[in-house]
Amino acid sequence: MDAIDLLLKRVSVPRLQEPAPSAQQLDIILRAALRAPDHGQLRPFRFLTVQGDDRYALGEVFVEGLLSATPDADSALIEKTRAMPLRAPLVLVVIATIIEHVKVPAHEQLITAGCAAHGVLLAAQAQGVGAVWRTGNVAEMPAVTARLGLQDNEQVVAYMYLGTPINALRNPPAVDPAPYVQAWPQ
């Protein structure tokens, strides 16, 4: 796939099924993520992979987080939350790990982790792997982040759902950049 075509046609693929990316595909996806722009070469991110029955365990962690934040959650919301990790055969958790650094501020490191997540999306689509970036409230619930093993200097940037697309990829409409650009000074 041509790089420019990939950049112009990348789409989220929310409907996924087995199989998950192969070990070789996942290796390429992670290698692409490691190429994120990174001032100071800090690599202020890490990844967790969740597959197979471990997705059910992650669903229970999500429910714990939900009930911790919303003790009166109704059964429909509890079941929806429990099923979230089952949307795809592989959940890749992208975690920003902010490092004290004299020249690289925290916000720049967080953006680097976001760029790594974007690299995951691009490398997945380039290989025919479906991917969608999700966060939601389970990215910030202390009960969830603690169970994922996050430290005080870490935060979830994305739950990347990866698998085989159920449907053909949609062809995204072209977006005119003009409304988003202006010359300076005005």
N, C-alpha and C positions, 0 to 999 in steps of 0.2 A: 504494500500500500504506500502510495506517495505521501510524504510527510505533510505537504500543504493540504492535500485532499483530506488527510486524517484530521488536521487541525480545524479545517472548515466544516467537516461533517460529523465530528464527534457528537454522540448523543448518549443520554442516560438510557439504560436498559433495565427497567424495573421488574420485568417478568422474566424470571430465570429458572432454570431447571438443571438437573444433573446432565452431564458430569461437570465437576468443578474444573478449574484450570489444572492441567497436568503439572507435575513437579517442574518440568522444563519451562512451561509457560509462566508459572509463578516465579521462577528464578529470573526470567527476563523482566517480568513486571516489577520485581523488587530492584533489579539492577537499574531499570529506568527511573524508579523513584529516587534512587541514590544519586541521580544526576541533577537533582533540583538545584537551582541557584542557591548558593550557600556561602555567604560572607564569613570568612574565617574558617571554612571547612569544618564547622562544628557538628554537622549532621545532627541537628537538634530534634530528632524524631526517632521513633522505633515502631515496630509493628507486632501485633498479635494475630495469629491465625486461629480461626475457630471453624472446625469441620465436623462432619459426622454427628455422633451423639452429643458431642460437646456443644453443639448449637442448642440442644434442649437445656443443657445446664446454663448456658448464657441466657436463655429465655427465663429461667427461674431467677437468675440474678436481676434481670430487667424487672421482673414482678416484685422482687424484694425492694428494688429502688422505687418503683411506683408506689407500693404500699407504705414505704417510709415517707414519701413526699405527699401522698394522697391516701390516707388510711381508709377513707370511705369510697374508694374507687369501686365502680360497679363491675359485675362479673364479665360483661362484654368487653370492657376496657382491659381487664386483667387478662382475658384470653387473647385479645388482640396483641397486647404487650408480650405475652408469653410466646406467641407465634412469630414475632418479628425476626429472630435470627433464622427462621426456617424459610425465609424468602429466597434464599440462594444456598447452593451447596457449600460455599465458602464465604465466611465473613472475615475480612481483613480489617483489624482495628488499627487506625493510624493515630499515633500518640505523639504530641509535641512534647519535647523534653527541653525545657528552657534552662540554659546554662548561664550562670553569672559570667559576664564578659565585658571588659572595659570598652570595646569598640563595637560590639554587636548587641544592640538593644533587644529586649524581649520580644517586642512586636515584630521585629525583623525575623527572629527565629521562628515565631509562630507562622509568619508568611512562608518561610522556607518549608515548614512542615506541610502547609497547604499546597505548595508547589509539588512536594513529594507525592501528595495524594492525587494531584492532577496528573502527574507522571504515571501513576497506577492506572488511571482511567484511559490515558492515551495508549499505553503499552498493552492494556487488555484489548481495547478495540482493534489495535493494529494486528492482533493475533486471532481475532474472531471471538474473543471472550466477551461476554456481556458484563457490564459493570454499572452500578449506580452508587452514588455517594449519598449517604444519609447520616443525619446526626440526631436531631430531635432531643427531647428532654433527657433521654437515657445517656446522653453524652456528658451531662453535667450533674447528674444525681450523685451525691457523695457516697451513697450506699453502693452504687454501681462502680464508680471509679475506684473505690477501696477494694472491692472484690476483684477488679481487673488488675490490681497491684500497682496502681498509679501512685507516684510520690507527690509531695506538695508542689514540686516544680513542673508537674505534668498535667496535660489535659487531652481529652479525646478530641481529635480534629475531625475524624470521620469513621463511620462504620461503612466500609466498602463491601457491597454485596457483589460477588463474582460467581459466574456460572455460564451456562449455555443459554443463549437467547431462545425464548419460546417462539417469538414472532420475528419476522424480518425487521431489520433496523429501519426506522423511519428516516426519511430524507428531510433534514431540518431546513427551514426556510432561511434564505440568505438575510443577513441583518446589515443594514447600512450603517457604517461607523460614524458618518457625519454628525448625527445628533449628540454623539459622545465625545467630540473633539472640538477644541477651540484653540486658536492661536493666542499666545501670550507675548507681550502685553496686549490688552484689548484696546 
